Amino acid sequence: MSGEKTNPDGRKSQSGSSAGGGLNAIAQAERLLQIAFVLPAAVLIGWGAGALLDKWLHTNWIYIVGLLFGSAAGLFEAVRQAMRAGGKDQ
């Protein structure tokens, strides 16, 4: 039987593509896609929060602080997710 492999416990399993392998690839791609969206989303949230505070407090500089905090938070989260995704591959 050319398409079967024997597992360490003695059971036979078929080799080739399976639904589980395809789903794992899709899940990994989804995790990597999150990294691409987390930084711009964090920057937009920081800018929006700063702009709302500017309007509420009648200032014109808090949005810059929001941009900086959003950028830092997004970069931190993107690096954290990338390290987590890289650790599972090895």
Rosetta silent file (secondary structure, phi, psi, omega in degrees, C-alpha in Angstrom):
SEQUENCE: MSGEKTNPDGRKSQSGSSAGGGLNAIAQAERLLQIAFVLPAAVLIGWGAGALLDKWLHTNWIYIVGLLFGSAAGLFEAVRQAMRAGGKDQ
SCORE:     score description
SCORE:     0.000 S_00000001
   1 L     0.000  105.432 -172.061    0.000    0.000    0.000 S_00000001
   2 L   -77.001  -24.000 -176.445    1.918    2.972   -1.285 S_00000001
   3 L   -93.487    8.114 -177.470   -0.305    5.713    0.156 S_00000001
   4 E  -114.637  147.475  175.534   -0.196    4.544    3.769 S_00000001
   5 E  -123.119  153.146  176.966    2.291    5.219    6.541 S_00000001
   6 E  -100.432  126.163  177.130    2.615    3.501    9.875 S_00000001
   7 L   -74.420  164.016  177.715    2.425    5.742   12.936 S_00000001
   8 L   -58.500  -26.026 -179.509    4.686    5.104   15.933 S_00000001
   9 L   -87.503    4.745  175.604    1.768    3.469   17.738 S_00000001
  10 L    96.419  -11.143  179.599    1.318    0.911   14.938 S_00000001
  11 L   -79.189  152.196  178.771   -1.771    2.403   13.295 S_00000001
  12 E   -98.870  141.384  176.651   -1.767    3.104    9.591 S_00000001
  13 E  -135.722  150.696  179.948   -2.609    6.516    8.199 S_00000001
  14 E   -82.790  140.820  176.012   -2.860    7.766    4.647 S_00000001
  15 L   -90.929  171.118 -179.440   -0.303   10.223    3.416 S_00000001
  16 L   112.739 -172.226 -178.081   -1.103   13.133    1.147 S_00000001
  17 L   -77.035  139.866  177.596   -3.098   16.287    1.583 S_00000001
  18 L  -129.550  165.006 -179.196   -5.722   16.306    4.267 S_00000001
  19 H   -65.235  -33.834 -179.379   -8.308   18.839    5.361 S_00000001
  20 H   -63.976  -38.891  179.124   -6.443   19.414    8.637 S_00000001
  21 H   -66.462  -39.682  178.720   -3.270   20.504    6.842 S_00000001
  22 H   -67.440  -37.918  178.685   -5.154   22.994    4.687 S_00000001
  23 H   -69.059  -35.345  177.410   -6.930   24.471    7.681 S_00000001
  24 H   -65.296  -38.549  178.226   -3.647   24.858    9.535 S_00000001
  25 H   -66.067  -40.509  178.301   -2.197   26.767    6.588 S_00000001
  26 H   -65.740  -40.530  178.976   -5.243   29.044    6.474 S_00000001
  27 H   -64.916  -39.782  178.226   -5.024   29.663   10.229 S_00000001
  28 H   -65.761  -41.606  178.500   -1.317   30.525    9.930 S_00000001
  29 H   -63.335  -38.112  178.287   -2.038   32.899    7.034 S_00000001
  30 H   -64.329  -40.950  178.268   -4.764   34.573    9.104 S_00000001
  31 H   -63.497  -40.742  179.494   -2.344   35.102   11.990 S_00000001
  32 H   -70.829  -31.664  177.192    0.214   36.675    9.651 S_00000001
  33 H   -67.884  -32.050  176.952   -2.462   38.861    8.063 S_00000001
  34 H   -60.611  -36.486 -179.776   -3.315   40.236   11.508 S_00000001
  35 H   -61.216  -38.852 -178.245    0.241   41.553   11.767 S_00000001
  36 H   -68.477  -26.517 -176.522   -0.276   43.602    8.593 S_00000001
  37 H   -97.022  -18.263 -172.359   -3.435   45.237    9.955 S_00000001
  38 H   -69.883  -39.054 -177.820   -2.507   45.852   13.592 S_00000001
  39 H   -67.731  -51.529  178.073   -0.098   48.762   13.012 S_00000001
  40 H   -63.389  -34.620  179.032   -2.345   50.921   10.783 S_00000001
  41 H   -64.953  -42.687  179.886   -5.351   50.166   12.984 S_00000001
  42 H   -65.638  -38.865  178.294   -3.494   51.250   16.118 S_00000001
  43 H   -64.506  -43.548  178.918   -2.309   54.461   14.440 S_00000001
  44 H   -64.586  -39.477  178.286   -5.849   55.295   13.307 S_00000001
  45 H   -65.624  -42.953  178.010   -7.255   54.623   16.776 S_00000001
  46 H   -63.393  -43.291  178.461   -4.570   56.797   18.379 S_00000001
  47 H   -64.049  -43.947 -179.798   -5.167   59.594   15.899 S_00000001
  48 H   -62.652  -43.479  178.608   -8.948   59.379   16.356 S_00000001
  49 H   -64.233  -41.463  178.025   -8.712   59.446   20.130 S_00000001
  50 H   -65.281  -39.761  179.181   -6.336   62.414   19.974 S_00000001
  51 H   -65.848  -39.659  176.842   -8.579   64.271   17.544 S_00000001
  52 H   -64.891  -41.340  177.668  -11.600   63.734   19.792 S_00000001
  53 H   -65.566  -38.375  176.069   -9.650   64.981   22.801 S_00000001
  54 H   -59.206  -44.595 -179.499   -8.501   68.001   20.778 S_00000001
  55 H   -66.196  -41.682 -177.607  -12.085   68.847   19.926 S_00000001
  56 H   -69.139  -40.055 -176.613  -13.284   68.302   23.495 S_00000001
  57 H   -95.981    2.176  179.129  -10.443   70.277   25.132 S_00000001
  58 L    56.548   49.826  175.710  -10.215   72.952   22.388 S_00000001
  59 L  -123.179  179.414  178.135   -6.566   72.245   21.632 S_00000001
  60 L  -140.296   26.541 -179.089   -4.720   71.365   18.451 S_00000001
  61 L  -130.102  -12.507 -174.329   -1.767   69.215   19.518 S_00000001
  62 H   -69.526  -27.257  179.425   -3.116   66.132   21.325 S_00000001
  63 H   -62.095  -29.465  177.830   -3.690   64.252   18.064 S_00000001
  64 H   -67.462  -41.187  176.346    0.100   64.156   17.606 S_00000001
  65 H   -63.882  -39.865  176.686    0.472   62.456   20.991 S_00000001
  66 H   -62.759  -41.054  176.166   -2.273   60.033   19.954 S_00000001
  67 H   -61.181  -43.502 -179.622   -0.407   59.263   16.733 S_00000001
  68 H   -66.337  -45.354  177.925    2.801   58.586   18.660 S_00000001
  69 H   -64.942  -40.755  178.179    1.113   56.374   21.247 S_00000001
  70 H   -63.720  -41.783  177.943   -0.819   54.531   18.542 S_00000001
  71 H   -63.453  -44.391  179.976    2.341   53.968   16.517 S_00000001
  72 H   -64.991  -44.113  179.961    4.240   52.675   19.532 S_00000001
  73 H   -65.463  -42.097  178.764    1.401   50.392   20.617 S_00000001
  74 H   -64.976  -41.792  178.351    0.911   49.062   17.075 S_00000001
  75 H   -65.013  -42.614  177.910    4.613   48.404   16.590 S_00000001
  76 H   -59.741  -46.341 -178.776    4.827   46.646   19.951 S_00000001
  77 H   -68.642  -38.332  178.409    1.852   44.422   19.117 S_00000001
  78 H   -63.647  -43.142  178.084    3.096   43.682   15.581 S_00000001
  79 H   -65.518  -41.322  179.745    6.495   42.590   16.909 S_00000001
  80 H   -62.418  -44.183  178.829    4.847   40.505   19.635 S_00000001
  81 H   -67.241  -39.058  179.221    2.605   38.728   17.107 S_00000001
  82 H   -64.889  -40.629  178.703    5.496   38.174   14.692 S_00000001
  83 H   -66.910  -39.087  178.902    7.632   36.623   17.430 S_00000001
  84 H   -65.982  -42.428  179.823    4.737   34.394   18.513 S_00000001
  85 H   -67.802  -37.901  178.958    4.105   33.293   14.895 S_00000001
  86 H   -69.818  -32.145  179.472    7.816   32.689   14.326 S_00000001
  87 H   -70.333  -30.958  179.909    8.141   30.645   17.496 S_00000001
  88 H   -76.132  -25.484 -179.133    5.398   28.215   16.460 S_00000001
  89 H   -75.525  -27.649 -174.339    7.064   27.563   13.096 S_00000001
  90 L   -85.563    0.000    0.000   10.370   26.449   14.581 S_00000001
